[in-house]
Amino acid sequence: MQLIDRLYRIPFLLAALLAIGASIYFLLSPTTIQEFVATTSANGSKTIEELSRQASWYEVQGVWGVVVLLIFALLYSSTAYLASRNRLVALAIASASALMLTILAGFSIGPLYIPALLTVVVGWLTLGLGKMVRRKKQASG
């Protein structure tokens, strides 16, 4: 197998690393939570107090939030694994699933996974270019 045939695997590996990094970032970075507390005094006056505090991803989202981050990391990691095994049909399914999941989560955590998604697209473009170069060599040689 020539270098051009193996080159497409690098973007998929990079996408996996970017997705894992994004998941770790979400787990480790604090989130600011603003709370409003309304109290009523004995004479009937009401006061509203605004409280801000820092909380972890786990405190805010719970176990389900951690599972979502794991799903993202595993999905993008599966593209790297499938590319290394040259399983193109399964790679296409995993890539499409990563695309849909990133778009669906676009207004919450999805934007941090866009670099990984774009890297998957680069991987597919590299794969296509490699196949075109190989066919051109076979046709001329």
N, C-alpha and C positions, 0 to 999 in steps of 0.2 A: 504494500500500500504506500503510495507516494505521500509526500508532505502535504500537498494540496488536498488530498483525500482525508487527512487527519486534522487539518487546520480548523475545521468547523467545530471541533469539540471544545476548543478554548473558550469561545464566548458562552457556551452553555455552562462550563465550569465557573466562569466569572459571574454569570447570572446567579448560580447557586450561592456563591460566596456573598454577593450583594444582598440576596434575600435573607441569608442567615444573619448578616450584619444588621440589616433593618430590623429583624426580629429581636436581636439582642439589644439594639438601641431602644426599642419600645419597652422591653423588659426592665432596662436599667435606668432610663431617664424618668425623672419625676414629672408628674402632671399636677398642674395647679387646679385646685378645686375651690370654687367660690360658693359659699352657702349664705343664705339669707335667713335670719332668725327673727321672727316676729314675736314680741312679748306685749302683754297687756298688764298695766299696773293696776293697783287697787282702786285708783280714782277713775279708771276707764280710758286713760290715755294709752295709745299704742306707739311702740317704737320698733323700728326695723334696724337690725344690725347686720352688716356684711362681714363675713369671715372668709379669709383666704388661707389655704394650707396646701402643703405639698403631699402628694400620695403616689405610690408606685402604680404601675400598670395593673398588677395583681389586685391591689386594694380597690381600684376603680372598676375593673372588668371582671375580676374573679377568675375561677378556673376556666370558664369558657373563653375568656380573652386570651389566656395562655394557649389553649387548644387552637384557637384561630391563628396565632403566630406560628405554632408548630405546623399547621396545615400549609401555610405559605412557605415556610422554610423547606418542608418535605416535598412540596410540589415542585418548587424550583430546583431542589437537589435531585429529584427524579429525572428532570430534563438532562442534567449533567450525566447521571448514571446511564440513562437510555442512549444518549449520544455516544458515550464511551463503548457501549455494546453494539452500536450501529443498528438499533431497533427503531427504524424510522417511523413506522406506523404508530407505535406506542409513544414515540417522541412527539409526533404531531398531536396526539390526543392530550398528552401532558402539557404541551405548549399552549394548545387552545384552552385547556382548563385554567392554566395560569393567567392567560389573557382575560378570560371571563371573570375570574375571581378578583383580579386586580381592578378591572373596570367596575365590578359590582361594589367593591370596597373603596371606590374612588373618592368619596366624600368623607371618609374617615381615615383609615390607615393606608389605603391604596396608593396615594402619591409617593410614599416612601419606597414602594416596590416598583415604581415605573422604571428606574434605571435597570433593574433586573429584567423587566419585561422587554425593554429596548435592546438589551444585550441578547435576549433570546431571539429577537427579530434579526439581529446581526448574525447570530449563529445560523439561522435559516438562509439568510442571504449568502453567507459564506459556503454553506452546503450546496446551494444552487449553483453558485459560481464554480465550485469545484467539479460538479457534475458536467457543467458546460465545457470546462477546459478539458476534462477527460474525453468527452465525446468529440471535441474538435481535434484532439491528438489522435484518436482512433480513426477518424475520418480522413485525416491527412497522412497518417502513417500506415 
